[in-house]
């Protein structure tokens, strides 16, 4: 039996098939859920507008003292990773585009990237962005970009970087979703994991978080975002690429100073 949060998300999306399409996974996977898996909460929230507290109150209705324990900078990092994870996992919904339009920019490199993304969202037509996502990441056979660590690090899919990642995810207690056939080294999944680490969803030390970033993210994902910026089929996603590249540069510098 589906819980209340999942039922609300399905209703908001217009049905099981529509929810699956909006978050970029197969319909049978959603059909088998009895509640929204922890790894999919952020994507479902962005796609449907149903808050994470409603989707998984067991995870997101913490006591006030626990919520206050997360540093504002870490919370901001988690939000950046969560946004990137959502945009990499599927084309944005109309609701998400509306939220992106309201992003605030400033004179910093990250602020300018936010402003450019907000501008791109303000002129984007939803069908065009959906087609753009398909051309970039899915395609007929394959998309223009392959957002997988194994591909960027070895030139092939499902290679050693994926097996090493699976070992480290298991150590963090993160399990692969049943009926989800997407390799775990997809950039969206790694951004979701980093969002969880930044938001203190996993009981790990700062050193463990840094090691995960350096081993599984910083070695290749910046190149993916740079490729996105100059991809032939990228319009809205060119600004996503800029945001991702700039943010990861900041992350790399911050982790270096933390050593």
Secondary structure, DSSP 8 states (H G I E B T S, - for coil): ---HHHHHHHHHHTSHHHHHHHHTS-HHHHHT-SS--GGGHHHHHHHH---HHHH-HHHH---HHHHHTS-HHHHHHHHHHHHHHHHHHS---HHHHHHHHT----SSHHHHHHHHHHHHHHH--HHHHHHHHIIIII-SSS-S---BHHHHHHSSSS-HHHHHHHHHHHHHT----TT--S-TTBHHHHHHHHHHHHTT-S---HHHHHHHHHHHTTTTHHHHHHHHHT-TT-SHHHHHHHHHHHHHHHHHHHHHHH-
